[in-house]
Amino acid sequence: MNSDGLLHPQLWHPLYLSTDEVHIWCVSLDRSPQILSKLKSLLSPTELARASRFHFEKDRNHFIVSHGLLRSILGGYLGLEPSQIQFRYGPYGKPLVDIFHQEQMLQFSLSHSNNLALYAVTWNRLLGVDIEHIRPIPEAICIAEQFFSPNENIIMRSLPLEQRQDAFFHIWTCKEAYLKARGYGITKSLAEFEISVLPGDLAQLVSIRGSPCDADIWQLEIFRSFAGYWAALAVQGYGWCSKIWHLVE
């Protein structure tokens, strides 16, 4: 796969994704005026209206790049011009595409933080991704007490101070990725399901509303290869592998 094709002036490049793969795209949102203009031309009137509501130019441009490249990526997998893709939205706002490609349904998720966007794409599996820019969060324990499960809080408080920030981002990104996979966003309580806490351990969804069986059908993966960021992926089912591409300047 030639990832540079997505930043070619035509911004369309055929992509191949097997049914046992999850593709992860890490993308810099800081782009040249030429690329920004090309990506803007791919957006729908609704997306352009959303972009115009951002007060700061940087935020507006990041929205244009992240959504224009989403269309380019999905178009590559679906064999469609990016501007032709039409989205519908779930009850809690999760974007979906209704197009079947060779009897397969494409599933995707988008997250962005600071100047990076992260995309996850697969066939026929629910999935969600979250990326967070790592920065000091002095109120991490207070946030955890408000949103995390009692057991997650107990373990976090037992950790040395220097490990608590990593534990916080570990739990937070895993929870966000799972909620995005389910299409809930943050409308559901983050304390309803429990994540393995220790950052050095394998990421795992331990239980959902106290049931380990409900959690067993989900797999989590943590990514620390994006300098200055913590990211997590949640995927329904087993028998898949992830591949990562970086589009950074």
Secondary structure as GFF3:
##gff-version 3
##sequence-region A 1 249
A	DSSP	three_ten_helix	3	7	.	.	.	ID=ss1
A	DSSP	beta_strand	21	28	.	.	.	ID=ss2
A	DSSP	alpha_helix	33	40	.	.	.	ID=ss3
A	DSSP	alpha_helix	45	52	.	.	.	ID=ss4
A	DSSP	alpha_helix	57	78	.	.	.	ID=ss5
A	DSSP	three_ten_helix	82	84	.	.	.	ID=ss6
A	DSSP	beta_strand	87	89	.	.	.	ID=ss7
A	DSSP	beta_strand	95	97	.	.	.	ID=ss8
A	DSSP	beta_strand	100	101	.	.	.	ID=ss9
A	DSSP	beta_strand	104	113	.	.	.	ID=ss10
A	DSSP	beta_strand	116	123	.	.	.	ID=ss11
A	DSSP	beta_strand	127	133	.	.	.	ID=ss12
A	DSSP	alpha_helix	140	147	.	.	.	ID=ss13
A	DSSP	alpha_helix	150	158	.	.	.	ID=ss14
A	DSSP	alpha_helix	161	182	.	.	.	ID=ss15
A	DSSP	three_ten_helix	190	192	.	.	.	ID=ss16
A	DSSP	beta_strand	193	195	.	.	.	ID=ss17
A	DSSP	beta_strand	205	208	.	.	.	ID=ss18
A	DSSP	alpha_helix	212	215	.	.	.	ID=ss19
A	DSSP	beta_strand	218	223	.	.	.	ID=ss20
A	DSSP	beta_strand	229	236	.	.	.	ID=ss21
A	DSSP	beta_strand	241	247	.	.	.	ID=ss22
###
